[in-house]
Amino acid sequence: MIFKKIRNRNLKANDAVLKRISGKPIRYAAARDENNVETILGKAGRIVLTDSQVQINCEGKVVYACDKKGVEISELISLGGARITGNCNGETKAVTVYFTYFNK
């Protein structure tokens, strides 16, 4: 019973973060492998939230797409980016996106 409440709270938090970062422009998206080597997936893109998927589009290409149902998302401490972990083509894949800053 207690664990179910915690899980529901986490799902609501994920939805709130997804809504907040949906459509935000990103500077670049990076993935890290098991050897801690970071690979840049793309630059100059957006986070797109559809009915069933979370997508990261960079330079007109989809560089990452995962099911919205099992996605885990957390913002970086600096709020300058987010880490998205989800099921992508049968395997769990994590991507870190860094947001674009606009100085006015």
C-alpha positions as CSV (number, residue, x, y, z in Angstrom):
1,M,0.0,0.0,0.0
2,I,2.7,2.5,0.9
3,F,4.9,1.6,-2.1
4,K,1.9,2.1,-4.4
5,K,1.4,5.6,-3.1
6,I,5.1,6.4,-3.6
7,R,4.9,5.0,-7.2
8,N,1.9,7.1,-8.0
9,R,3.6,10.2,-6.6
10,N,6.7,9.5,-8.8
11,L,4.4,9.0,-11.9
12,K,2.8,12.4,-11.2
13,A,6.2,14.0,-10.8
14,N,7.3,12.5,-14.1
15,D,4.3,13.9,-15.9
16,A,4.8,17.4,-14.4
17,V,8.4,17.5,-15.5
18,L,7.5,16.2,-19.0
19,K,4.9,18.9,-19.4
20,R,7.4,21.5,-18.2
21,I,10.2,20.6,-20.6
22,S,8.1,19.7,-23.6
23,G,8.9,21.9,-26.6
24,K,12.0,23.4,-24.9
25,P,14.9,24.1,-27.3
26,I,18.0,22.0,-26.5
27,R,21.6,22.8,-27.2
28,Y,22.6,19.2,-27.6
29,A,21.7,15.6,-26.6
30,A,24.3,13.1,-25.3
31,A,24.3,9.5,-24.4
32,R,26.8,7.8,-22.2
33,D,27.8,4.1,-22.7
34,E,29.0,1.5,-20.1
35,N,32.6,2.7,-20.4
36,N,31.6,6.3,-19.5
37,V,32.3,7.6,-23.0
38,E,29.8,10.3,-23.9
39,T,28.6,10.5,-27.4
40,I,26.8,13.5,-28.9
41,L,23.6,12.4,-30.6
42,G,22.7,15.7,-32.1
43,K,22.7,19.5,-31.6
44,A,20.1,22.3,-32.0
45,G,16.8,20.5,-31.4
46,R,13.7,20.2,-29.3
47,I,12.0,17.8,-27.0
48,V,8.7,16.6,-28.5
49,L,6.0,14.9,-26.4
50,T,3.4,12.9,-28.4
51,D,0.5,10.8,-27.1
52,S,2.6,7.7,-26.8
53,Q,6.2,8.7,-27.2
54,V,8.9,11.1,-25.9
55,Q,11.1,12.2,-28.8
56,I,14.3,14.3,-29.1
57,N,14.6,15.9,-32.5
58,C,17.9,17.4,-33.5
59,E,18.6,19.1,-36.9
60,G,15.5,17.6,-38.4
61,K,16.1,14.0,-37.3
62,V,14.7,11.9,-34.5
63,V,17.8,11.0,-32.4
64,Y,15.9,9.4,-29.5
65,A,12.4,8.0,-29.1
66,C,11.0,6.0,-26.2
67,D,7.6,5.0,-24.9
68,K,6.0,7.6,-22.7
69,K,4.5,4.8,-20.5
70,G,7.8,3.7,-18.9
71,V,9.9,6.9,-19.1
72,E,11.8,8.2,-16.1
73,I,12.8,11.8,-16.2
74,S,14.8,14.0,-13.9
75,E,16.1,17.5,-14.2
76,L,19.7,18.4,-13.6
77,I,20.4,20.2,-10.4
78,S,21.3,23.4,-12.3
79,L,18.0,23.1,-14.2
80,G,20.0,23.5,-17.4
81,G,19.0,20.1,-18.7
82,A,17.3,16.8,-18.0
83,R,18.1,13.1,-18.0
84,I,15.6,10.9,-19.9
85,T,15.6,7.1,-19.4
86,G,13.2,4.9,-21.2
87,N,12.6,1.8,-23.3
88,C,14.0,2.3,-26.8
89,N,13.7,-0.6,-29.2
90,G,13.6,-3.2,-26.5
91,E,16.5,-1.9,-24.5
92,T,16.8,0.7,-21.7
93,K,18.6,3.8,-23.0
94,A,19.4,7.0,-21.1
95,V,20.0,10.4,-22.8
96,T,21.0,13.7,-21.2
97,V,19.8,16.9,-22.9
98,Y,21.1,20.3,-22.2
99,F,18.8,23.3,-22.8
100,T,19.5,26.4,-24.8
101,Y,19.8,29.6,-22.8
102,F,18.4,32.9,-24.1
103,N,19.8,36.0,-22.6
104,K,17.6,39.0,-22.9
